[in-house]
Amino acid sequence: MDKNNSKNLDMLLGIVGAKLGMKPDELKMQLESGKFDSALKNMSKSDAEKFQQVLNNPKLLEQLISAPQAKALYKKLAGGE
């Protein structure tokens, strides 16, 4: 990962971690290992339920990652314009 992508990832982990009440490094470890228990614990009940629905439904997950906003975010984080 180049320096800009690493900075963007660190920034994103910091923002999401702050919203979930987690340290960015802890969040990164959980995401890399596929364990979301602590993150789910720190979400509101409705957000945690929505997150679980997306994870358990491949079609919904595909829709989410195929959305123009998700593609734009990925492109931005990957160093594109």
C-alpha positions, 0 to 999 in steps of 0.5 A: 500500500502506498503512503497516500493509501495508508494515510487514507486508510488510517484516517478512515479507521480513525473516523469509524473507530471514533464513531464506534468508540474503538481505537483505530488499531483495534478496529483494523485488527477486527476487520482484518480477522473478520470479527465484528463483535466489538464493533457491533457492540458499540453500534446502536441496535438498529445499525447493528441489525442493518450491518448484520443483514448486509453481511448475511445477504450476499445480494444486498452486500453486492448492491451496497458495494456496487453503489456509485457512492461506494465506488467513488469512496473506494476510488478516492481511498485507492488514490484515484481522483 
